[in-house]
Amino acid sequence: MPLRKEVKQELTTKFGRDEQDTGSTAVQVAMLTQRINDLSGHLQLHKKDHHGRRGLLTMVGRRKRMLSYLEKTDYEGYKALIAELGLRR
């Protein structure tokens, strides 16, 4: 399920350096977190959607790799991002 345009714009302005910054690691992690939360809600309703579950695991792994990269390159930004998103890590 792709994100709506309004949600993407809101995440970009909140976590990006400017309004056009969609490629920074913080923005990508925030968008992945939003998609993961949406898909988790979908999978609670549709328990037999195994293809969606596989996509969820793929997104979780991608977010984990991005967070470990961010932790290595910008530790303070990493701590602020996981506190803002409410992630346990």
N, C-alpha and C positions, 0 to 999 in steps of 0.2 A: 504494500500500500504506500504510494508516494505521499509525501507531505504536501499539504495545501500551500499555496503561494503566500498567504498571510502568515502562516506559522513559520515558514522559511525566512521571511523578511523579519519577523520578530526575533528569531534566534540569531540572525545575522547582525542585527543592530545591538543585541544584548551582549554577544560574545565576540563579535568581530572588531577589527580595528576601525573600520568604517562601514558604510552601508553596502558597499560592493564586495566586501571581503567574505567570500564563501569558501575559500580554499584553505584557510588557516586551520590548524589542528583542533583548536578549541571549538570552532564553529562546526567542523565535521563531527566531532565527538558529541556535541549538543544535538545535532540533527539525527545522528544514529541513536542516541538515547531516546529521543522523541519517537522514532520509528519502532524501537524495541518496546517501549511502553505501550504503543498502540497495538503492536502485534501480540504482545502478551495478553492484553485484554481480549483480542480476537480468539486466541487459543484457549482461553478459559471457557468461552462459549462453544467453540468447535473443537472438541477434544480429539477428534480423529483426523485432523488436518495435519498429516505428517510432513507434507511438502512445506507448509508454512513453518512448522517446527524446525525443519532443516534450515530454512532461510533465517529464522531467528538465531539459531546457533552460529550461523555464518556471520551475522551482524554483531553478535556478542564477541566473537573472536576478533573481528576487525576493530571493534572499539577497544578491546583489550590491548591490541598491538599499538593502536594510536596513543592510548594512555601511557603505555610504557615508553614510547618515543618521547612524549611530552614530559614525562617524569625525568628522563635523561637530559633533555635539552633545556627545560624551563621548570625547575622544581617548584618555585613559588606559584607560577601560573597553574601548574598541575594541582597543587593543594587547593587553590582558590576555585578551580573548575570542579573538582570532585565535591567540594563543600557546597557549591552553588547548585550542582545537579543532584545532590543527595545520593551519591554513589558510595558503596562500601568497597574500600580497597585497601 
